[in-house]
């Protein structure tokens, strides 16, 4: 929807800047503007979708369950703390 509205604003601004004060055969012009807007917004939405896919979008938004702490994460943190504390004790006593 937002892509379509943005294309509509861009097309109307371009139409107003390129036509004289008296606008002749508006129905034909508005029909071709509408067709152009539809085609450009479809192309632009395809580019946006491809950009989302290249950034890892798989069609669903994360629900938050994947960010829960797992046992492997907790084990890695504990191991890291043990290494840091051991290194600190060994270096402090030297």
C-alpha positions as CSV (number, residue, x, y, z in Angstrom):
1,X,0.0,0.0,0.0
2,X,2.7,2.5,1.0
3,X,4.7,1.7,-2.2
4,X,1.6,2.3,-4.3
5,X,0.8,5.6,-2.5
6,X,4.4,6.8,-2.9
7,X,4.4,6.0,-6.7
8,X,1.1,7.8,-7.0
9,X,2.5,11.0,-5.4
10,X,5.6,10.8,-7.6
11,X,3.6,10.3,-10.8
12,X,1.1,13.1,-10.0
13,X,4.0,15.5,-9.3
14,X,5.7,14.5,-12.6
15,X,2.4,14.9,-14.5
16,X,1.8,18.4,-13.0
17,X,5.4,19.5,-13.8
18,X,5.2,18.3,-17.4
19,X,1.8,19.6,-18.5
20,X,0.6,23.1,-19.3
21,X,-1.9,24.9,-17.2
22,X,-4.8,23.6,-19.3
23,X,-5.0,19.9,-19.1
24,X,-6.6,18.3,-22.1
25,X,-8.1,14.8,-22.2
26,X,-7.7,14.0,-18.5
27,X,-9.4,10.6,-18.7
28,X,-6.9,9.2,-21.1
29,X,-4.0,10.8,-19.2
30,X,-5.3,9.5,-15.8
31,X,-5.8,6.0,-17.3
32,X,-2.2,5.8,-18.5
33,X,-0.9,7.3,-15.2
34,X,-2.9,4.6,-13.3
35,X,-1.5,1.8,-15.5
36,X,2.1,3.2,-15.1
37,X,1.7,3.5,-11.3
38,X,0.4,-0.1,-11.1
39,X,3.3,-1.5,-13.1
40,X,6.0,0.6,-11.3
41,X,4.6,-0.3,-7.8
42,X,4.6,-4.0,-8.7
43,X,8.2,-3.7,-9.9
44,X,9.2,-1.8,-6.8
45,X,7.5,-4.2,-4.5
46,X,9.4,-7.0,-6.2
47,X,12.7,-5.2,-5.7
48,X,11.8,-4.7,-2.0
49,X,10.9,-8.4,-1.6
50,X,14.2,-9.5,-3.2
51,X,16.1,-7.1,-0.8
52,X,14.2,-8.7,2.1
53,X,15.1,-12.2,0.9
54,X,18.8,-11.2,0.6
55,X,18.7,-10.1,4.2
56,X,17.4,-13.4,5.4
57,X,13.6,-12.9,5.4
58,X,11.9,-16.3,5.1
59,X,8.3,-15.1,4.8
60,X,7.4,-15.0,8.5
61,X,8.3,-12.6,11.3
62,X,10.0,-14.1,14.3
63,X,7.7,-14.8,17.2
64,X,10.3,-14.4,19.9
65,X,10.7,-18.1,20.9
66,X,13.9,-18.4,19.0
67,X,15.7,-16.0,21.4
68,X,15.3,-18.1,24.5
69,X,18.3,-19.2,26.4
70,X,19.3,-22.7,25.6
71,X,21.5,-25.1,27.5
72,X,24.3,-24.8,25.0
73,X,24.3,-21.0,25.4
74,X,24.5,-21.4,29.2
75,X,27.3,-23.9,29.0
76,X,29.3,-21.6,26.7
77,X,28.9,-18.7,29.2
78,X,29.9,-20.8,32.1
79,X,33.0,-22.2,30.3
80,X,34.0,-18.6,29.2
81,X,33.7,-17.4,32.8
82,X,35.7,-20.3,34.1
83,X,38.5,-19.5,31.6
84,X,38.5,-15.8,32.4
85,X,38.5,-16.4,36.2
86,X,41.3,-19.0,35.9
87,X,43.4,-16.7,33.7
88,X,42.9,-13.9,36.2
89,X,43.9,-16.0,39.1
90,X,47.0,-17.4,37.3
91,X,48.1,-14.0,36.1
92,X,47.4,-12.3,39.4
93,X,49.6,-14.7,41.4
94,X,52.6,-14.4,39.0
